[in-house]
Amino acid sequence: MPQMSPMLWVPITMFVQVSFLSFVFIIYFYGYVSMFDQQSASVSVIKSVMSW
């Protein structure tokens, strides 16, 4: 089914890009929070990410 592949690739690539951007944002946010040594805030961020 070659006709289906372009329709399938668009949401797949969008999902990969969104997940990668959110992953990078979480890493930057985690580093930003850990600079202040607020472990409770970083733990809550990790828990909220895990709940997704």
TORFIZA-300282 format. One record per residue (C-alpha): residue number from 1; residue in one letter; chain; x, y negated, z negated. Coordinates in nm, 4 decimals. Layout:
! residues N
+-----+----+----+----------+----------+----------+
|   i | aa | ch |        u |        v |        w |
+-----+----+----+----------+----------+----------+
| NUM |  A |  A |        X |        Y |        Z |
...
+-----+----+----+----------+----------+----------+
***
This chain:
! residues 52
+-----+----+----+----------+----------+----------+
|   i | aa | ch |        u |        v |        w |
+-----+----+----+----------+----------+----------+
|   1 |  M |  A |   0.0000 |   0.0000 |   0.0000 |
|   2 |  P |  A |   0.2254 |  -0.2837 |   0.1197 |
|   3 |  Q |  A |  -0.0653 |  -0.5310 |   0.1299 |
|   4 |  M |  A |  -0.1052 |  -0.5075 |  -0.2489 |
|   5 |  S |  A |   0.2580 |  -0.5768 |  -0.3374 |
|   6 |  P |  A |   0.2563 |  -0.9565 |  -0.2796 |
|   7 |  M |  A |  -0.0602 |  -0.9918 |  -0.4868 |
|   8 |  L |  A |   0.0969 |  -0.7830 |  -0.7616 |
|   9 |  W |  A |   0.4353 |  -0.9550 |  -0.7549 |
|  10 |  V |  A |   0.2965 |  -1.3037 |  -0.8212 |
|  11 |  P |  A |   0.1510 |  -1.2322 |  -1.1699 |
|  12 |  I |  A |   0.4462 |  -1.0050 |  -1.2536 |
|  13 |  T |  A |   0.7042 |  -1.2728 |  -1.1750 |
|  14 |  M |  A |   0.4968 |  -1.5380 |  -1.3544 |
|  15 |  F |  A |   0.4673 |  -1.3142 |  -1.6605 |
|  16 |  V |  A |   0.8420 |  -1.2461 |  -1.6571 |
|  17 |  Q |  A |   0.9206 |  -1.6166 |  -1.6293 |
|  18 |  V |  A |   0.6769 |  -1.7121 |  -1.9070 |
|  19 |  S |  A |   0.7994 |  -1.4371 |  -2.1393 |
|  20 |  F |  A |   1.1629 |  -1.5288 |  -2.0714 |
|  21 |  L |  A |   1.0982 |  -1.8985 |  -2.1358 |
|  22 |  S |  A |   0.9109 |  -1.8224 |  -2.4583 |
|  23 |  F |  A |   1.1922 |  -1.5878 |  -2.5648 |
|  24 |  V |  A |   1.4531 |  -1.8603 |  -2.5064 |
|  25 |  F |  A |   1.2350 |  -2.1150 |  -2.6859 |
|  26 |  I |  A |   1.1968 |  -1.8813 |  -2.9861 |
|  27 |  I |  A |   1.5751 |  -1.8298 |  -3.0004 |
|  28 |  Y |  A |   1.6388 |  -2.2053 |  -2.9885 |
|  29 |  F |  A |   1.3674 |  -2.2702 |  -3.2486 |
|  30 |  Y |  A |   1.5049 |  -1.9956 |  -3.4746 |
|  31 |  G |  A |   1.8541 |  -2.1458 |  -3.4523 |
|  32 |  Y |  A |   1.7120 |  -2.4922 |  -3.5208 |
|  33 |  V |  A |   1.5273 |  -2.3674 |  -3.8301 |
|  34 |  S |  A |   1.8206 |  -2.1624 |  -3.9588 |
|  35 |  M |  A |   2.0429 |  -2.4735 |  -3.9439 |
|  36 |  F |  A |   1.8400 |  -2.6081 |  -4.2352 |
|  37 |  D |  A |   1.8675 |  -2.2696 |  -4.4117 |
|  38 |  Q |  A |   1.4904 |  -2.2440 |  -4.4554 |
|  39 |  Q |  A |   1.4623 |  -1.8668 |  -4.4552 |
|  40 |  S |  A |   1.0901 |  -1.8668 |  -4.5358 |
|  41 |  A |  A |   1.0133 |  -2.0723 |  -4.2252 |
|  42 |  S |  A |   1.2226 |  -1.8471 |  -3.9988 |
|  43 |  V |  A |   1.0589 |  -1.5362 |  -4.1465 |
|  44 |  S |  A |   0.7131 |  -1.6823 |  -4.0823 |
|  45 |  V |  A |   0.8148 |  -1.7597 |  -3.7228 |
|  46 |  I |  A |   0.9329 |  -1.4011 |  -3.6748 |
|  47 |  K |  A |   0.6110 |  -1.2665 |  -3.8286 |
|  48 |  S |  A |   0.3969 |  -1.4831 |  -3.6020 |
|  49 |  V |  A |   0.5958 |  -1.3616 |  -3.3000 |
|  50 |  M |  A |   0.5580 |  -0.9995 |  -3.4085 |
|  51 |  S |  A |   0.1819 |  -1.0444 |  -3.4523 |
|  52 |  W |  A |   0.1495 |  -1.1213 |  -3.0772 |
+-----+----+----+----------+----------+----------+
***
